[in-house]
Amino acid sequence: MSEGLLQVEIPDFGGSVLVSLNQQRLRGQYCDVSVLVQGQAFKAHRAVLAASSLYFRDLFSSDSSSSPSLSLSSSSSSVRPSVRPSVRPVPSRP
């Protein structure tokens, strides 16, 4: 190990990060996107959606908006390639 560097091992680091991100999402903290599915809005983190879905990664990489709201018209729980979400700004919270 190089001088001046400290190595810390955290058991199940990835799992704890996901738990923390979900808790933040449930409290509405740091959410930067809302996904609207059949009239119901779900707050989310763009980074989590993009990391877990090629569909969202491609959508966000081609989107110039920093805080979109996505409206999905799919009736199933999976997003089909034919579904084209509309992107519009999300109102900021006071």
SEVEX-206552 format. One record per residue (C-alpha): y, z, x. Coordinates in steps of 0.001 Angstrom, whole numbers, padded with zeros to 6 digits, always signed. Example, Ala and Ser with C-alpha at 12.3 -4.5 7.8 and 13.67 -1.06 7.14 Angstrom:
BEGIN
-004500+007800+012300 -001060+007140+013670 
REM end
This chain:
BEGIN
+000000+000000+000000 +003484-000864+001265 +005834+001895+002288 +008277+002904-000449 +006124+001560-003304 +004543+003859-005827 +001513+002768-007819 +000885+004456-011156 -002185+003816-013270 -001823+004227-017005 -005093+004186-018941 -005092+001683-021845 -001536+000576-021091 -001853-002567-023222 -003142-000610-026201 -000306+001921-025976 +002283-000846-025757 +000887-002489-028907 +000859+000837-030773 +004471+001450-029753 +005556-002063-030770 +003897-001634-034168 +005610+001735-034701 +008954+000120-033840 +008219-002727-036267 +007344-000311-039073 +010667+001515-038498 +012528-001815-038312 +013598-001152-034718 +014234-004093-032391 +012823-006579-034920 +014393-009946-034290 +012662-012095-036904 +011659-011849-040553 +008753-013871-041877 +009005-014551-045603 +005635-015250-047270 +005618-015871-051016 +008768-013819-051505 +007706-010871-049328 +009566-010303-046039 +007749-009013-042967 +009858-007843-040028 +008441-008719-036637 +009089-009122-032938 +009365-012763-031816 +007719-011920-028486 +004655-010433-030201 +004310-013387-032588 +004723-015883-029743 +002254-014030-027497 -000409-013923-030190 +000033-017345-031812 +000455-020809-030324 +002051-021883-033605 +004855-019304-033301 +005199-019850-029543 +005830-023548-030123 +008133-022845-033066 +010267-020340-031155 +010397-022429-027976 +011866-025330-029951 +014235-023089-031949 +017747-022513-030659 +018519-019654-033081 +018260-016142-031655 +017375-014402-034941 +015593-016697-037382 +014068-015908-040714 +010917-017902-041346 +009809-018838-044834 +006118-019701-045062 +004724-021223-048234 +001064-020778-047288 -001018-018912-049863 -003656-017981-047285 -003383-015422-044518 -003588-018111-041832 -000748-020484-041080 -001821-024102-041350 -000174-026762-039155 +001079-028517-042305 +003234-025500-043197 +006779-026034-041949 +008837-022842-042073 +012525-023075-042733 +014631-021253-040159 +017824-019464-041133 +019807-016529-039682 +018714-013000-040485 +021551-010737-041682 +022274-008052-039113 +021860-004419-040093 +024947-002159-040137 
REM end
